[in-house]
């Protein structure tokens, strides 16, 4: 989450989805103000975690789609454009998850 915020990710949220998901433990959700910014956030997270030996299991989406997903197994990062984030409304979809941290 700190990596995303360090690249100016906005409205970052860490959800503990363990009580409501058998597949994942945490979702990190954040927004970027442009396609270029959501790509930069994703690239920074990929690079920094790779440097520490953490492998990405799956990457989905593109900056042009307004949503990039980085799957690390038990933790999934969602980087959205604000309009795409409102459309998918993951916070409502996972409303029974516990909010661990929210950084506006």
C-alpha positions as CSV (number, residue, x, y, z in Angstrom):
1,X,0.0,0.0,0.0
2,X,2.9,2.3,0.8
3,X,4.4,1.7,-2.6
4,X,1.1,2.8,-4.3
5,X,0.8,5.9,-2.2
6,X,4.4,6.7,-2.8
7,X,3.6,7.0,-6.5
8,X,0.7,9.3,-5.7
9,X,-2.0,6.7,-5.5
10,X,-5.1,8.2,-4.0
11,X,-7.8,6.9,-1.7
12,X,-5.8,3.8,-0.8
13,X,-7.6,1.1,1.1
14,X,-6.5,-2.1,2.7
15,X,-9.4,-4.6,3.1
16,X,-9.1,-7.8,5.2
17,X,-11.2,-10.2,3.1
18,X,-10.4,-13.3,5.1
19,X,-13.8,-13.5,6.8
20,X,-15.6,-13.4,3.4
21,X,-13.2,-15.0,0.9
22,X,-11.6,-18.4,0.9
23,X,-9.2,-17.4,-2.0
24,X,-7.6,-14.1,-0.7
25,X,-6.6,-12.5,2.5
26,X,-6.3,-8.9,1.6
27,X,-7.3,-6.5,-1.2
28,X,-5.4,-3.2,-1.7
29,X,-7.4,-0.8,-3.7
30,X,-6.2,2.6,-4.9
31,X,-6.8,5.2,-7.6
32,X,-4.6,7.1,-10.0
33,X,-5.7,10.3,-11.8
34,X,-4.6,9.2,-15.3
35,X,-3.8,6.1,-17.3
36,X,-0.1,7.0,-17.1
37,X,-0.3,7.2,-13.3
38,X,-2.0,3.9,-12.8
39,X,0.6,2.3,-15.0
40,X,3.4,4.0,-12.9
41,X,1.8,2.8,-9.7
42,X,1.6,-0.8,-11.0
43,X,5.1,-0.7,-12.4
44,X,6.5,0.5,-9.1
45,X,4.8,-2.2,-7.1
46,X,5.9,-4.9,-9.5
47,X,9.5,-3.6,-9.5
48,X,9.9,-3.1,-5.8
49,X,8.3,-6.4,-4.8
50,X,10.4,-8.3,-7.5
51,X,13.5,-6.7,-6.0
52,X,12.6,-8.3,-2.6
53,X,11.9,-11.7,-4.2
54,X,8.1,-11.5,-4.2
55,X,6.7,-13.0,-7.4
56,X,3.6,-11.8,-9.1
57,X,1.2,-14.7,-9.9
58,X,-0.9,-12.8,-12.4
59,X,-1.4,-9.4,-13.9
60,X,-4.6,-8.4,-15.5
61,X,-6.0,-5.3,-17.2
62,X,-4.2,-2.4,-18.7
63,X,-3.9,1.3,-18.0
64,X,-6.1,2.0,-21.0
65,X,-8.9,-0.2,-19.5
66,X,-8.8,1.9,-16.3
67,X,-7.9,-1.0,-14.1
68,X,-4.8,-3.0,-13.4
69,X,-4.8,-6.0,-11.1
70,X,-1.7,-7.5,-9.5
71,X,-2.2,-10.9,-7.9
72,X,0.2,-12.0,-5.3
73,X,-1.8,-15.0,-4.1
74,X,-3.1,-14.0,-0.7
75,X,-2.9,-10.2,-1.5
76,X,-4.4,-8.6,-4.6
77,X,-3.7,-5.0,-5.6
78,X,-6.4,-3.2,-7.7
79,X,-5.3,0.1,-9.3
80,X,-8.1,2.1,-10.8
81,X,-9.0,5.3,-12.6
82,X,-11.6,7.0,-10.4
83,X,-14.5,6.4,-12.9
84,X,-13.6,2.7,-13.2
85,X,-13.4,2.4,-9.5
86,X,-16.8,3.9,-9.0
87,X,-18.2,1.6,-11.7
88,X,-16.9,-1.7,-10.1
89,X,-17.4,-0.4,-6.6
90,X,-15.3,-3.1,-4.9
91,X,-15.8,-1.4,-1.5
92,X,-19.5,-2.1,-1.7
93,X,-19.0,-5.6,-3.2
94,X,-16.7,-6.5,-0.3
95,X,-18.6,-4.4,2.3
96,X,-18.4,-7.2,4.8
97,X,-14.6,-7.1,4.8
98,X,-12.9,-5.2,7.5
99,X,-11.1,-2.0,6.6
100,X,-7.6,-2.2,8.0
101,X,-6.2,1.1,6.7
102,X,-7.6,3.9,4.6
103,X,-5.3,6.6,3.3
104,X,-7.0,9.5,1.5
